[in-house]
Amino acid sequence: MRGELLNLERLEERCRAHATELTVALSRRGASAHRAHLRENGRILREAYGAFAEDVKVDVIPPAAEWLLDNFHLVEVEILNIEQDLPKSYFRELPKLAAPDWKGVPRVYAMALEIVRHSDALIDANRLERSLAAYQSVAPLSLGELWAWPSLVKTALIENLRRIAEELIVSRDGRNQAVRYLAPLETGGDPESLPALPLELKTSFVVEILARMREHGPRVSGLRARLEERLAAEARSTDDSLRAEQQGEARAQVSAGNTISSLRFCGSNDWSKFVERVSLVEQVLQRDPSGAYGRMDFASRDRYRQAVEELADPTGEAQLQAALSAIETARTAMDPKGEGRVGHVGYHLIGPGR
């Protein structure tokens, strides 16, 4: 979920390359697994929320955890919205990836993951539109894929938030491990009687133990020496650990803030207008020789797009070809004076010329 941060031009290049790399298969698999993974993400986020809700009562929590606490209601609502807006029957119709490791995964979900990971989860309408335009310059997307796009972008954002939550919990466990390790000193115990340091020195453990050793002064100098010796054997230092923990917290804070902001954008964006702006089928139908299509309201235009879906296979290429055929048939049949219904694309999509 964390990739190289790309500017918009390089992200467009990545989308075009991604389009050439993906092989698509018409498969009805994957709906149950996708739904189960979404719910598993929700469970992990709820557990993280519960842990940090307890921690904040007695101590300061990382800034990224504050983002989760303050916005967890939004996360839960969006998980429910994804399940409602992307039922299993709809999911089954989406073109899936053919690669063995990605069987059952919708192509547009793989695209959403790429955009999220190369944008550090900070997305907006312009970034999404240009990314989809770049992708479709190589491989047209179906109307069904475009309408599923909002739900799958939100799913990718939830996946990213789960990654952040897991990293926060690992750091939390390391800090708690340090507290338990030094607990005997709180009751006057001898530092030299402490057990051996853990086999795995988590960065958060090192940072927490360093902070707490300051409270005990010179009497823990032997423990500090043993800690520094262990770190040196791993080509690390206390300064490295402090720097790494600070950088990790800063990255998590930015990524968590981006993810929440992007979820809010997804919840408020007008996706109907978005789909019309990025749909290649829509761009073709706008060439209606009679000019009537462009003057219609959204519901009427959508009925024509549904007709294209009914007439074609559920692939972007097939739907684009159906729309082009309807436009060309209307143009060929049009009265030289521009009069008559046969010159309207609707005559050939939902009328007698269907």
C-alpha positions in Angstrom: 0.0 0.0 0.0 3.0 2.3 0.2 4.7 3.1 -3.0 6.8 5.9 -4.5 5.0 9.2 -4.4 4.3 10.3 -8.0 3.3 13.7 -9.3 0.3 13.8 -11.7 2.3 13.4 -14.9 4.2 10.4 -13.6 1.0 8.9 -12.2 -0.5 9.2 -15.7 2.5 7.3 -17.1 2.1 4.7 -14.4 -1.6 4.2 -15.3 -0.8 3.8 -19.0 1.9 1.2 -18.1 -0.5 -0.5 -15.7 -3.1 -0.8 -18.4 -0.6 -2.7 -20.7 0.4 -5.0 -17.8 -3.0 -6.2 -16.8 -4.7 -9.1 -18.5 -8.4 -9.3 -17.9 -10.7 -12.3 -17.7 -14.5 -12.5 -17.6 -14.9 -14.2 -14.3 -17.7 -14.3 -11.7 -15.4 -15.2 -8.9 -14.2 -13.1 -6.0 -17.3 -11.5 -4.6 -17.4 -13.4 -1.3 -13.7 -13.1 -0.7 -13.8 -9.3 -1.4 -16.7 -8.8 1.0 -14.9 -11.0 3.7 -11.7 -9.0 3.4 -13.6 -5.7 3.7 -15.2 -6.9 6.9 -11.9 -8.1 8.2 -10.5 -4.7 7.6 -13.4 -3.3 9.6 -12.8 -5.7 12.4 -9.1 -4.8 12.6 -9.9 -1.1 12.6 -12.5 -1.5 15.3 -9.9 -3.3 17.5 -7.4 -0.6 16.9 -10.0 2.0 17.7 -10.8 0.3 21.0 -7.2 0.0 22.0 -6.4 3.6 21.4 -9.7 4.8 23.0 -8.4 3.1 26.2 -4.9 4.5 25.8 -6.0 8.1 25.3 -7.6 8.1 28.8 -4.2 7.7 30.5 -1.6 8.8 28.0 -0.7 10.7 24.8 -1.4 8.7 21.7 0.3 9.0 18.2 -1.2 11.7 15.9 -2.2 9.0 13.4 -4.2 7.2 16.1 -6.0 10.5 16.9 -7.2 10.6 13.2 -8.7 7.2 13.7 -10.4 8.0 16.9 -11.8 11.3 15.6 -13.1 9.8 12.4 -14.0 6.2 13.1 -17.7 6.9 12.6 -16.9 7.9 9.0 -15.0 4.7 8.4 -17.8 2.5 9.7 -20.4 4.4 7.6 -18.3 4.0 4.4 -17.8 0.3 5.0 -21.6 -0.1 5.1 -21.9 2.1 2.0 -19.5 0.0 0.1 -21.4 -3.2 0.9 -24.7 -1.6 -0.1 -23.4 0.1 -3.3 -21.4 -2.9 -4.5 -23.6 -6.0 -3.9 -22.2 -9.4 -4.9 -24.4 -9.6 -8.0 -22.8 -6.4 -9.3 -19.3 -7.4 -8.3 -19.6 -10.7 -10.2 -20.1 -8.7 -13.5 -16.9 -6.7 -13.2 -13.9 -7.7 -15.4 -11.4 -9.5 -13.2 -7.6 -9.9 -13.4 -6.3 -13.1 -15.0 -3.0 -13.4 -13.1 -3.0 -16.4 -10.7 -2.2 -14.2 -7.7 -5.0 -11.8 -8.5 -7.8 -14.1 -9.6 -11.2 -12.7 -8.6 -9.8 -9.2 -8.1 -11.6 -6.5 -10.3 -9.3 -4.6 -12.6 -10.6 -1.3 -11.3 -9.7 -2.3 -7.8 -6.1 -3.0 -8.8 -6.2 0.5 -10.4 -7.6 2.1 -7.3 -4.8 0.5 -5.2 -2.2 1.8 -7.6 -3.5 5.4 -7.4 -3.8 5.3 -3.6 -0.3 3.8 -3.0 1.4 6.3 -5.4 -0.5 9.3 -4.0 -0.1 8.5 -0.3 -3.9 8.2 -0.2 -4.4 11.9 -1.2 -6.9 11.9 -4.0 -9.2 14.4 -5.7 -11.5 14.6 -8.7 -8.7 15.9 -11.0 -6.2 13.2 -10.0 -8.8 10.5 -10.5 -10.1 11.8 -13.9 -6.7 12.2 -15.4 -5.6 8.8 -14.1 -8.6 7.1 -15.6 -8.2 9.0 -18.9 -4.6 7.9 -19.1 -5.6 4.3 -18.4 -8.4 4.4 -21.0 -6.0 5.7 -23.6 -4.7 2.1 -23.6 -7.7 0.0 -22.4 -11.3 1.3 -22.3 -13.3 0.6 -19.1 -16.8 -0.6 -19.1 -19.7 1.5 -17.7 -20.1 -1.0 -14.9 -16.4 -0.5 -13.9 -16.9 3.2 -13.9 -19.9 3.1 -11.6 -18.1 0.7 -9.3 -15.1 3.0 -9.2 -16.2 5.1 -6.1 -16.8 2.0 -4.0 -13.5 0.4 -5.0 -11.5 3.6 -4.3 -13.1 3.8 -0.9 -12.2 0.1 -0.4 -8.6 0.9 -1.3 -8.6 3.8 1.2 -10.0 1.5 3.9 -7.2 -1.0 3.1 -4.6 1.8 3.5 -6.1 2.8 6.9 -5.9 -0.8 8.0 -2.2 -0.8 7.1 -1.7 2.3 9.2 -3.7 0.8 12.1 -1.6 -2.3 12.1 1.6 -0.3 12.1 0.3 1.7 15.0 -0.6 -1.4 17.0 2.9 -2.9 16.4 4.4 0.3 17.8 2.0 0.3 20.7 2.9 -3.3 21.5 6.6 -2.3 21.5 6.0 0.5 23.9 3.9 -1.7 26.2 6.6 -4.3 26.1 9.1 -1.7 27.3 6.8 -0.7 30.2 6.5 -4.3 31.3 10.2 -4.9 31.0 11.1 -1.9 33.3 8.2 -2.5 35.7 10.4 -4.0 38.4 12.4 -0.8 38.6 9.2 1.1 39.5 9.1 -0.8 42.8 12.8 -0.4 43.5 14.1 -3.5 41.8 17.8 -3.9 40.8 18.4 -3.1 37.2 21.0 -5.8 37.0 18.4 -8.4 37.9 16.3 -7.6 34.8 16.0 -10.4 32.2 17.9 -10.3 29.0 16.6 -7.9 26.4 14.0 -9.2 23.9 15.4 -11.1 20.9 13.6 -8.6 18.6 14.2 -5.0 19.5 11.3 -3.1 18.0 12.0 0.5 17.3 9.2 1.6 19.5 10.5 -0.6 22.4 13.9 1.0 22.1 12.5 4.6 22.1 10.2 3.9 25.0 12.9 2.2 27.1 15.2 5.1 26.5 12.6 7.6 27.6 11.9 5.7 30.8 15.5 5.0 31.6 16.0 8.8 32.0 13.7 8.7 35.0 16.1 6.3 36.8 19.3 8.1 36.2 22.8 6.6 36.6 21.6 3.4 38.2 20.5 2.0 34.8 23.8 2.8 33.0 24.5 -0.9 32.7 21.2 -1.5 31.0 21.8 1.3 28.6 25.2 -0.1 27.8 23.7 -3.5 27.1 21.0 -1.9 24.9 23.6 0.0 22.9 25.7 -3.1 22.5 22.8 -5.0 21.1 21.9 -2.2 18.7 25.5 -1.9 17.5 25.5 -5.7 16.7 22.5 -5.0 14.4 24.3 -2.0 12.8 21.9 0.4 14.6 22.1 3.1 17.3 19.8 4.8 19.7 19.8 7.8 17.5 18.8 5.7 14.5 15.9 4.3 16.5 14.7 7.7 17.7 14.9 9.1 14.2 13.1 6.1 12.7 10.3 6.2 15.2 9.8 10.0 14.6 9.8 9.6 10.9 7.4 6.6 11.1 5.0 8.6 13.2 5.2 11.6 10.9 4.5 9.4 7.8 1.6 7.6 9.5 0.1 11.0 10.6 0.2 12.4 7.0 -1.1 9.1 5.5 -3.9 8.8 8.0 -4.9 12.4 7.4 -4.8 12.0 3.7 -6.9 8.8 3.9 -9.6 10.4 6.0 -9.7 13.5 3.8 -10.0 11.3 0.7 -12.8 9.2 2.3 -14.7 12.5 2.9 -14.1 13.5 -0.7 -15.5 10.2 -1.9 -18.6 10.6 0.3 -19.4 14.1 -1.0 -18.3 14.0 -4.7 -21.0 13.9 -7.4 -20.1 10.6 -9.0 -22.8 10.9 -11.7 -21.1 13.8 -13.2 -17.7 12.2 -12.7 -18.8 9.0 -14.7 -20.1 11.1 -17.5 -16.8 13.1 -17.7 -14.6 10.0 -17.9 -16.9 7.5 -19.8 -15.7 6.9 -23.4 -19.2 5.6 -24.2 -20.6 8.9 -23.1 -18.1 10.8 -25.3 -19.2 8.8 -28.3 -22.9 9.2 -27.7 -22.4 13.0 -27.5 -21.7 12.8 -31.2 -25.4 12.0 -31.9 -25.9 13.4 -35.4 -29.3 14.9 -34.5 -27.8 16.7 -31.5 -30.6 15.6 -29.3 -28.6 13.4 -26.9 -26.6 16.3 -25.6 -29.8 18.2 -24.7 -31.3 15.4 -22.7 -31.4 15.2 -18.9 -29.2 12.8 -16.9 -31.8 10.1 -16.5 -32.5 10.0 -20.3 -28.8 9.9 -21.1 -28.4 7.1 -18.6 -31.1 5.1 -20.2 -29.2 5.2 -23.5 -26.0 4.1 -21.7 -27.9 1.2 -20.2 -29.0 0.2 -23.7 -25.4 0.1 -24.7 -24.7 -2.2 -21.8 -27.6 -4.4 -22.7 -26.4 -4.7 -26.4 -22.7 -5.4 -25.7 -20.6 -7.8 -23.8 -19.5 -6.4 -20.3 -16.2 -5.1 -21.5 -15.1 -1.6 -22.3 -14.1 -2.4 -25.8 -17.4 -4.1 -26.7 -19.5 -1.3 -25.2 -17.4 1.4 -27.0 -17.9 -0.5 -30.3 -21.6 -0.7 -29.7 -21.9 3.0 -29.1 -19.8 3.7 -32.2 -22.0 1.4 -34.3 -25.1 3.2 -33.1 -23.7 6.6 -33.9 -22.5 5.5 -37.3 -25.8 3.8 -38.1 -27.7 7.0 -37.2 -25.3 9.1 -39.3 -25.8 6.8 -42.3 -29.6 6.7 -41.9 -30.0 10.5 -41.3 -32.1 12.4 -43.8 -30.1 14.8 -45.9 -32.1 17.7 -44.4 -31.3 16.5 -40.9 -35.0 15.6 -40.2 -36.6 12.4 -38.9 -36.0 10.2 -36.0 -33.6 7.8 -37.7 -30.8 10.3 -37.4 -31.1 10.2 -33.6 -28.9 7.7 -31.9 -31.7 6.7 -29.6 -33.7 5.3 -32.5 -31.0 2.7 -32.8 -30.5 2.0 -29.1 -34.0 2.0 -27.6 -36.3 2.6 -30.6 -37.4 0.6 -33.7 -33.8 0.6 -35.1 -32.5 -1.3 -32.1 
